[in-house]
Amino acid sequence: MERLVESHVRLAVVSDGCHLHQQRSAIAATARAFRQGTQARGTPTEVVLVVPMGHEGDRVFEEADLPVRGFAWELLDGEASDRATYYAGLTSMRSLAGQRGSRSLATHAVVDDGIRHLCDCDAWILAQATAPAAVLPLRPFLVIADASLHHASGQLPAESLRIAAENLAASAGVLVFSEVMRQEVVDFYGVPDSQVRLLPPLSAWQAWEDQLEYQMEEQLETAVRVASGVPEQGHVWFVADASSTASPMFREGMEGLVQAAWSGEDEQVSLAYGEAIAELL
């Protein structure tokens, strides 16, 4: 694959998981790490944070000091996907005519950012592998595969797993935060090991994953108690934001981690994020 031009790079970090404060802190810190990491390697880099419509003005994103763009997923049928590929400059009209029907049965998802489906960016980084359909690769993209993507976690239905697998296969590389997920991406999803990079998690991302793990454990315990007929004690954790109902000690601990959205340690960690961009794109 042709490498990105080293003189100047514009990256889009795309996340549709921005409904909770912890999620927003994690994605903002990650976007900042990609910017600082690539710039530390001597490549002038602009990172655009692309979030669901209505979240552009969130305080977390404003404090990240990054351009923010709202988006909504748009679904394209086969012919519309072909046209989008042509207008993105990836196929000629002649080859498009010769390939007619290649996507005729496929529906793809594109980012409707009100501009050009993010085609003003050189590459994309998808913070989630899931989408309403397989993402149309109008630009090379990387995918972050966090613990929620593990097939045994029970977080994703079969259709979401299928779409995630298609996006991982179409990506230029996959970024993971643990050896467990590296093995999952290689062994379960079939991504070549050479296309997977294990990155150290940022403090804000670690805080978000810690909260998810805590919620899943509490939900599992609740389900076991209900199934066994044991009366429920305390809080029920079937809520969107655990920090709103958690015990004061847990809530204070989580808020402290979230507020430390960027640290001196993250400054050093960001170098690994820049290296991953240089190696995979």
C-alpha positions in Angstrom: 0.0 0.0 0.0 1.2 3.5 -0.8 2.4 5.3 2.3 1.0 8.7 3.4 3.0 11.7 2.3 5.3 12.6 5.1 5.2 16.4 4.5 1.8 16.9 6.1 -0.9 14.6 7.3 -4.5 15.1 8.3 -6.0 12.3 10.4 -9.7 11.8 11.3 -10.4 10.1 14.6 -13.9 8.8 14.4 -16.0 7.7 17.4 -19.7 7.1 17.7 -19.3 6.1 21.3 -19.4 9.5 22.9 -22.5 9.4 25.0 -20.7 9.1 28.4 -18.2 11.5 29.9 -15.7 8.7 30.4 -16.0 7.8 26.7 -15.5 11.3 25.6 -12.4 11.8 27.8 -10.9 8.6 26.4 -11.4 9.4 22.7 -10.2 13.0 23.2 -7.0 11.8 24.9 -6.5 9.2 22.2 -6.9 11.8 19.4 -4.4 14.0 21.2 -1.9 11.1 21.5 -2.0 10.5 17.7 -1.4 14.1 17.0 1.5 14.4 19.5 3.0 11.1 18.5 3.1 11.8 14.8 4.4 15.3 15.4 7.1 14.0 17.6 8.3 12.0 14.6 8.7 15.2 12.6 5.5 15.0 10.6 3.2 18.1 10.8 -0.1 16.5 11.7 -3.6 17.8 12.0 -6.1 15.6 13.9 -9.8 16.1 13.4 -12.0 14.6 16.1 -15.2 13.3 14.4 -18.1 12.6 16.9 -21.9 12.1 16.7 -23.9 15.2 15.7 -24.8 17.2 18.8 -21.7 16.4 20.8 -19.3 18.8 18.9 -19.5 21.5 21.6 -18.8 19.2 24.6 -16.4 20.7 27.2 -14.2 17.6 27.0 -13.6 18.1 23.3 -13.1 21.8 23.6 -10.4 21.3 26.2 -8.6 18.8 23.9 -7.8 21.7 21.6 -8.6 19.8 18.4 -10.9 20.7 15.5 -14.2 18.8 16.1 -16.7 17.7 13.4 -20.1 16.2 13.8 -21.2 13.2 11.8 -24.0 10.6 11.2 -23.7 7.3 9.6 -25.1 7.1 6.0 -25.9 3.8 4.3 -25.1 3.4 0.6 -26.3 0.6 -1.7 -23.9 -1.0 -4.2 -24.3 1.6 -7.0 -24.0 4.5 -4.6 -20.9 2.9 -3.1 -19.4 2.6 -6.5 -20.1 6.3 -7.2 -18.7 7.4 -3.9 -15.5 5.4 -4.6 -15.2 7.1 -8.0 -15.7 10.6 -6.6 -13.1 9.8 -3.9 -10.6 9.4 -6.7 -10.1 5.7 -6.1 -11.4 4.3 -9.5 -11.6 5.6 -13.0 -14.8 5.8 -14.9 -13.6 3.0 -17.2 -12.7 0.6 -14.3 -15.9 1.6 -12.6 -17.9 0.4 -15.6 -15.9 -2.8 -15.7 -16.5 -3.5 -12.0 -20.2 -2.7 -12.2 -22.0 -5.2 -10.0 -18.9 -5.8 -7.7 -20.7 -4.1 -4.9 -24.3 -4.3 -6.2 -25.4 -6.6 -3.4 -23.5 -4.9 -0.6 -24.5 -2.0 1.6 -21.8 0.1 3.0 -21.6 2.7 5.8 -20.0 6.1 5.2 -19.4 9.0 7.5 -21.7 11.9 6.6 -19.8 14.9 7.9 -21.5 17.4 5.8 -18.3 17.8 3.7 -17.0 14.9 1.6 -17.4 11.7 3.7 -14.1 12.6 5.4 -12.3 12.5 2.0 -10.5 15.8 2.9 -8.5 13.7 5.4 -5.6 11.4 4.5 -6.6 8.6 6.7 -9.0 7.6 9.4 -8.8 6.0 12.8 -12.0 4.3 13.8 -12.4 4.1 17.6 -15.0 1.3 17.2 -14.9 -1.5 14.7 -18.7 -1.6 14.7 -21.0 0.4 12.4 -24.4 0.1 10.8 -22.6 -1.8 7.9 -19.1 -2.4 6.7 -17.3 0.9 6.3 -16.7 1.9 2.7 -12.9 2.4 2.5 -12.7 5.8 0.8 -9.5 6.4 2.7 -7.0 4.0 4.4 -8.1 3.5 8.0 -7.0 1.9 11.2 -9.3 0.4 13.8 -9.0 0.4 17.6 -10.1 -3.0 19.0 -10.8 -2.7 22.7 -12.0 -5.4 25.1 -15.7 -4.9 24.2 -14.8 -6.5 20.8 -13.8 -9.8 22.3 -16.2 -12.4 21.0 -16.7 -14.0 24.4 -17.6 -10.7 26.2 -21.2 -11.0 25.2 -21.3 -7.3 24.4 -22.0 -7.7 20.6 -24.7 -9.6 18.7 -23.7 -11.9 15.9 -24.4 -9.2 13.2 -22.2 -6.7 14.9 -19.4 -9.2 15.1 -19.7 -9.9 11.4 -19.5 -6.2 10.6 -16.6 -5.7 12.9 -14.8 -8.6 11.2 -15.3 -7.0 7.8 -14.0 -3.7 9.1 -10.9 -5.3 10.7 -10.2 -7.2 7.5 -10.5 -4.0 5.3 -8.3 -1.9 7.6 -4.7 -1.0 7.1 -4.0 -2.1 10.7 -5.6 -2.8 14.1 -4.6 -1.2 17.3 -5.1 -3.1 20.6 -4.3 -2.4 24.3 -3.7 -5.9 25.6 -2.1 -9.1 24.6 -5.5 -10.8 25.0 -7.0 -8.6 22.4 -4.0 -9.0 20.1 -4.6 -12.7 20.1 -8.3 -12.2 19.7 -7.8 -10.1 16.6 -5.3 -12.5 15.1 -6.9 -15.9 16.0 -10.6 -15.1 16.0 -10.9 -12.3 13.4 -8.1 -13.5 11.2 -6.1 -10.3 10.9 -2.4 -10.9 10.0 -0.2 -10.5 13.0 1.9 -8.0 11.0 -1.0 -5.7 10.9 -1.7 -5.6 14.6 0.0 -3.2 17.0 -0.1 -3.4 20.8 -0.2 0.1 22.3 0.0 1.1 25.9 -3.3 2.5 27.0 -3.7 6.1 28.0 -4.8 6.9 31.5 -8.2 8.2 30.3 -8.8 5.1 28.1 -7.7 2.8 31.0 -10.3 4.5 33.3 -13.0 3.9 30.7 -12.2 0.3 30.3 -12.0 -0.2 34.1 -15.5 1.2 34.4 -16.8 -1.0 31.7 -15.2 -4.1 33.4 -16.7 -3.0 36.7 -20.2 -2.6 35.1 -20.0 -6.0 33.4 -19.0 -7.7 36.6 -21.9 -6.1 38.5 -24.4 -6.9 35.7 -23.2 -10.6 35.7 -23.6 -10.8 39.5 -27.1 -9.3 39.3 -28.1 -11.8 36.5 -26.8 -14.7 38.6 -28.7 -13.6 41.6 -31.9 -13.2 39.6 -31.5 -16.6 38.0 -30.9 -18.2 41.4 -33.9 -16.5 43.0 -31.7 -14.6 45.5 -33.3 -11.2 46.4 -31.4 -8.3 44.9 -29.4 -6.2 47.3 -28.3 -2.6 46.7 -28.2 -1.0 43.4 -29.2 -2.5 40.0 -26.5 -1.7 37.4 -28.6 -1.8 34.2 -27.9 1.9 33.6 -25.9 3.7 31.0 -23.5 5.6 33.2 -22.3 3.6 36.2 -20.7 6.7 37.8 -24.2 8.2 38.4 -25.3 5.3 40.7 -22.0 3.9 42.0 -20.9 4.0 45.6 -19.2 7.3 46.6 -15.8 5.6 46.9 -16.0 4.1 43.4 -17.4 7.3 41.9 -14.7 9.5 43.4 -12.0 7.1 42.1 -13.4 7.0 38.6 -13.8 10.8 38.4 -10.2 11.2 39.5 -9.0 9.0 36.7 -11.2 10.7 34.2 -10.1 14.2 35.2 -6.5 13.0 34.7 -7.2 12.9 31.0 -3.6 13.7 30.1 -0.5 13.2 32.1 3.3 13.2 31.8 3.2 9.5 31.3 0.7 9.9 28.5 3.2 12.3 26.9 5.7 9.5 26.6 3.1 6.9 25.6 2.0 9.0 22.7 5.3 8.2 20.9 4.1 4.7 20.5 0.9 6.0 18.8 3.0 8.0 16.3 5.1 4.9 15.6 2.0 2.9 14.8 0.8 5.5 12.4 4.2 5.5 10.6 4.3 1.7 10.4 0.7 1.0 9.3 -0.3 3.9 7.1 
